[in-house]
Amino acid sequence: GVVTVKTEPLQITTELPGRTSAYRIAEVRPQVSGIILKRNFKEGSDIEAGVSLYQIDPATYQATYDSAKGDLAKAQAAANIAQLTVNRYQ
C-alpha cells in the first residue's frame, strides 16, 4: 500500500504550574468617609481619571448640609434684627 503524507498545523501546548504577580499596583484611597452603597467599576477593569469609583450614602452629608443651612438662616435672621436695630437708632 501507498501512504500519502500531507502537512497540517500542529499546536503544541504544555501546562506548567506557576504564579504571577502584578507589574503595577494602584492603591485606592477615599477622599471622604462614609458608607459605600455601590461600586461603579469591575475589578481589573481600566479606569480613567476623574471617574466616580464608589457611590457613598449621602445621609450624613445631607444632615450636615441641612444643619448648616439652618445655622445660616438663623444668622441671617440675627443680622436682619441687628440691621433693624441700627436703623431704629439712626
LINFEN-V315825 format. One record per residue. N is the residue number from 1. RES is the residue in three letters. D_CENTER is the distance of its C-alpha to the mean C-alpha in Angstrom with 1 decimal. Layout:
N&RES&D_CENTER + N&RES&D_CENTER
This chain:
1&GLY&72.9 + 2&VAL&70.8 + 3&VAL&67.0 + 4&THR&64.9 + 5&VAL&61.8 + 6&LYS&58.9 + 7&THR&55.6 + 8&GLU&52.2 + 9&PRO&48.7 + 10&LEU&47.9 + 11&GLN&44.5 + 12&ILE&44.6 + 13&THR&41.7 + 14&THR&41.4 + 15&GLU&38.9 + 16&LEU&38.4 + 17&PRO&36.4 + 18&GLY&33.8 + 19&ARG&30.3 + 20&THR&27.6 + 21&SER&25.1 + 22&ALA&22.1 + 23&TYR&23.2 + 24&ARG&20.0 + 25&ILE&17.2 + 26&ALA&13.8 + 27&GLU&12.5 + 28&VAL&8.9 + 29&ARG&9.3 + 30&PRO&7.7 + 31&GLN&9.2 + 32&VAL&10.0 + 33&SER&11.4 + 34&GLY&11.5 + 35&ILE&11.8 + 36&ILE&9.1 + 37&LEU&10.6 + 38&LYS&8.9 + 39&ARG&7.2 + 40&ASN&6.9 + 41&PHE&8.6 + 42&LYS&11.9 + 43&GLU&12.8 + 44&GLY&14.8 + 45&SER&13.8 + 46&ASP&13.6 + 47&ILE&10.5 + 48&GLU&11.4 + 49&ALA&10.7 + 50&GLY&9.0 + 51&VAL&7.1 + 52&SER&4.0 + 53&LEU&2.5 + 54&TYR&3.3 + 55&GLN&6.2 + 56&ILE&8.1 + 57&ASP&11.9 + 58&PRO&13.3 + 59&ALA&16.8 + 60&THR&17.0 + 61&TYR&15.9 + 62&GLN&18.2 + 63&ALA&21.0 + 64&THR&20.7 + 65&TYR&20.8 + 66&ASP&23.8 + 67&SER&25.5 + 68&ALA&25.2 + 69&LYS&26.5 + 70&GLY&29.4 + 71&ASP&30.2 + 72&LEU&30.3 + 73&ALA&32.6 + 74&LYS&34.8 + 75&ALA&35.0 + 76&GLN&35.9 + 77&ALA&38.6 + 78&ALA&40.0 + 79&ALA&40.1 + 80&ASN&41.9 + 81&ILE&44.4 + 82&ALA&45.0 + 83&GLN&45.6 + 84&LEU&48.1 + 85&THR&49.8 + 86&VAL&50.1 + 87&ASN&51.5 + 88&ARG&54.0 + 89&TYR&55.4 + 90&GLN&55.8
